[in-house]
């Protein structure tokens, strides 16, 4: 089950089961099917509800808001996540505010699909992970795709509620095979669902010496490290992979940290004022007295992303940084 194909199937299912669903975005119609080919085939089968747009993210956001206010369920693709900044005003000052401003009489359930992340040599303006700028916005759900979460289940949930959603899709996930928990396992790791958070570990939680919290592509890298350390070093940690980044479900994190006494957060976005720092602040309070060491926040360097693949690899978080942090946390 390749992630991009399953995501496309999730969009197809949304169109088939809900006549209110419309897909809009730049170059998403056939034969191109979007920059990452997720929507390929959908405009042929649903020509009236899969529509291409001018190169204007502001227009995409505005049209989506109008469609949602009129009772439709727009799913808007922003071709590269870097360009979500051009929608920032409409998301923060309009789309997320209508339901509260009008006492529930108006809702604006826009879903923004945002291909994000680096490691492909696309340079400073096509490689960023900017979701931290949207975390904490009232009445906005920020959800991260991962190999451990079913995109069909995610989009079914989006259509069942009226809250706007920012759905983060790391570009390196598209060609990967999903690793959905089956029979309580993901490969050699035990898998436990805690709401929308997946817990992965080689041994029961109480035998783990650290908790690792990661999402998206970084969760895939962290899982590789967790499996390798368990097999080669007999170092056991629990990896938690949340789907929803904001608002955050703190319960599974708190329960894990209380058992392990140590926490590492991992994200590809730049360090400082980030998801990881918010996790660290909240969990330092919730687990005060249970932590045996400071929380480790792993993030990318605070600079622009180089076009050079070699320099980009050194600047963005990868398995070496994750492994180093885990080894320190597990002591």
Secondary structure, DSSP 8 states (H G I E B T S, - for coil): -BHHHHHHHHHHHHHHH-TTEEEEETT-STTT-STTSTTTTHHHH-TTTEEE--S-HHHHHHHHHHHHHTT-EEEEEESSGGGGGGGHHHIIIIITTHHHHTTTS-----EEEEEE--SS---TTSS---GGGTTT-TTEEEEE--TTS-HHHHHHHHHTS-SEEEEEEEGGGTTSB----BTTEETTEEEEEETTEEEEESS-GGG-S-EEEE-HHHHHHHHHHHHHIIIII----EEEEESEEES---HHHHHHHHHHS-EEEEEEEESSSSHHHHHHHHHHHHTTTT-SS--EEEEE-SS---SSHHHHHHHS--HHHHHHHHHHHT-
